[in-house]
């Protein structure tokens, strides 16, 4: 048997499905200019906006863990042909599974708006903070995401780490690779500062903190690269990354790299080895003893005996 709470939720969704059909029967004004000019055949937006930008640009829900939120998604078809749109919840860390739509597919007649009820059920043990999600609407050829900004009330923690920093030569410079991880329970927009010091302690790179384009959801990890054109050709460097975010989040990481022009070093090394070999050969040749002279042994001189002579 269903629990009373689950039964009430199921009843709401069944009743909501009927609302979808009733709303779909409400005709709109004649086709808009966008539809006539080949624009999007349908739009998706929070109910009340009508997809025209005058209403809510996204859903915003806030409450304690265990709350069940209810809202409506408006699907507007200003064109002259019917549209079939499929719906599903999506999000990080389970927030997408908290979204329950009254129906997974809606057929919208021409010049009609359909309103689809849905619920967002926050688990009792959900952590405080932001749990972003979305409702994805698709017709097979085009997908539109309507953001659902969900905030669970309670203490928030802003925590950010920068990890796996490496530096590699690339072309005429280098590239710094690293990862950012949101370790807290609130959405973060990180800022990054970069500096590098050479072998003798001189600063050879400094980039002031700047806001990165990513918004990290709780638990989200993103890998990024930082180009470094004009990196030193011959040096040993320490690269320091500092990541910060609103709420006091801060993390530092360091990587060490050696820049060696191996082509030049190899060529120079071969020349040095070659020159050294010739020098050694010459020295060895000078110190080698002269070879012995090949001459016949001499005999003591004595008068030759005459033929027939008696000694």
Residue, then its C-alpha position, 0 to 999 in steps of 0.5 A: x500500500x502507498x503511504x498517505x503522503x505518497x498517495x496525496x502526491x499521486x493524487x495531485x499528479x493525476x489531477x494535474x494531468x487533467x489540467x494539462x488537457x484543459x489548458x491545451x484547449x485555450x487558443x492563443x492569438x494568431x501566429x507570432x512574427x517569429x513563428x511566421x519567419x521560421x522561428x522556434x515552433x514552440x517555447x517553454x517557460x515558467x507559467x506566467x511568462x508565456x515564453x515572451x520574456x515578461x514573466x519569470x525567466x526561471x523557477x525559484x524554490x526555497x524551503x526546508x528539507x522535506x518540502x514538496x513544491x508545486x509549480x507549472x511549466x508553460x509550453x506555447x505553440x504559436x505555429x500553424x502545426x501541432x507540436x509534440x514535446x517530451x519533458x524530463x527533469x535533469x540536474x546534479x546530485x539527484x536534484x533532477x530526480x526530485x522533479x516529477x512532471x504530471x506528464x512526460x509528453x504533451x501534444x500542443x495544437x497550433x496557436x495553443x498554450x499548455x500548462x504542465x504541473x510538476x512537483x519538486x520533492x526535497x528529501x528530508x536529509x537533503x543538505x542545506x544550500x543550492x541544488x540547481x536543476x532544470x526541466x528539459x523540453x524536447x521535440x526530437x530536434x531541439x531541446x530547451x532547458x528551463x532552469x529550476x533554482x532550488x535552495x534548501x534552507x539551513x547553514x551554507x558552506x562555501x568550500x572550493x579546492x584547486x587540484x591536479x595542477x600540471x605545467x607542460x610545454x606547448x608550442x612557443x609557450x606552455x599550458x597550465x592544467x588544473x581542476x576546480x571542485x566545489x566541496x561545499x553546499x552552495x553554488x560557486x562562481x570561482x575566481x583565479x589568480x596565477x603567478x610563477x617564480x623562476x629558479x632564482x626567485x624572480x617573478x616571471x608571471x602574474x595574472x590578477x584574480x579574474x572571474x571564470x565563466x563556470x558556475x559550480x554546483x555542489x560536488x561538481x568538478x571541472x577541468x580547465x587549462x590556462x595558456x601561458x604564451x611566452x613561457x621561459x625557454x630554459x628555467x625551473x619554475x614554481x607555478x602558484x594557483x589561487x582559487x577563491x569564491x564568495x563566502x570565504x572559499x579559498x584554495x592554493x595549489x603549486x606545481x613545479x616544471x622545468x623548461x629545457x630546449x632539448x633540441x638545442x641541448x641535444x645538438x650542442x651536446x653532440x658538438x661538445x662530445x664530438x670536439x671532446x672525442x677529437x681532442x682525446x684522440x689527438x692527445x692519445x696520438x701524441x703519447x703513443x710510443x713510436x713503432x720499432x724500426x724493422x732492421x736486420x741484426x748486424x754481424x761483427x766484421x771479419x775478413x772473408x775467407x778466400x776460396x780454398x784458403x786454409x784458416 
